Amino acid sequence: MMKPDDLEQVRAIARWLAERIRTDPVFREQVHEDPQLLLAEGLPEIVMADFLSSTDLLDVSGYLGCSTISSL
C-alpha cells in the first residue's frame, strides 16, 4: 500500500503527464506508440492502466496491464 505522500506524488506526476498528453500532440502520439514511455517519465506501473483509461489511451498497442489504484 502506498503512503499518502507517495500517492500525492503519483497524482502530481499523473496530472503533469495528462496535461502534457492533452496539450502536446507529438507526446500523445509517442505515448500511443509506446506507453512504456510513461514509466520513463516517472509514472509507476501500478497506475498505468488507470492513467491510460483516464486519458483515453487505454487501447494503446503494446501495453496490457491492470491497476489496483483507481483514484487518480
C-alpha positions in Angstrom: 0.0 0.0 0.0 1.3 3.5 -0.9 1.8 6.1 1.8 -0.2 9.3 1.5 2.9 11.3 0.4 3.7 8.7 -2.2 0.2 8.7 -3.5 0.2 12.5 -3.8 3.5 12.4 -5.7 2.0 9.8 -8.1 -1.1 12.1 -8.6 1.2 15.1 -9.3 3.1 13.1 -11.9 -0.2 11.8 -13.4 -1.6 15.3 -13.6 1.5 16.6 -15.3 1.6 13.8 -17.8 -2.1 14.1 -18.5 -1.7 17.8 -19.2 1.2 17.1 -21.5 -0.7 14.5 -23.4 -3.6 16.9 -23.7 -1.5 19.8 -25.0 1.3 18.1 -26.9 0.1 16.0 -29.9 3.6 14.7 -30.5 4.0 13.4 -27.0 0.5 12.0 -27.1 1.4 10.1 -30.3 4.7 8.9 -28.7 2.7 7.5 -25.7 0.2 5.9 -28.1 3.0 4.2 -29.9 5.0 3.3 -26.8 3.1 3.6 -23.4 6.3 2.4 -21.6 7.4 6.0 -22.1 5.2 6.9 -19.2 7.3 4.7 -16.9 10.4 6.6 -18.0 8.6 9.8 -17.2 8.0 8.6 -13.6 4.6 7.1 -13.7 4.5 3.9 -11.6 3.4 0.8 -13.5 0.7 0.0 -10.9 -1.3 3.0 -12.1 -0.6 2.7 -15.8 -4.0 1.1 -16.8 -6.0 3.7 -14.9 -3.9 6.5 -16.3 -4.3 5.3 -19.9 -8.0 4.9 -19.3 -8.4 8.4 -17.9 -6.5 9.9 -20.9 -8.5 7.9 -23.5 -5.4 5.9 -24.4 -6.4 2.5 -22.9 -6.4 1.0 -26.3 -2.8 1.7 -27.0 -0.9 -1.2 -28.5 1.9 -2.9 -26.6 0.6 -2.4 -23.1 -1.5 -4.9 -21.2 -1.8 -4.5 -17.5 -4.0 -3.9 -14.6 -4.0 -1.4 -11.8 -5.0 -1.5 -8.1 -5.3 2.3 -7.9 -8.3 3.9 -9.4 -8.4 7.2 -7.6 -6.1 9.3 -9.7 
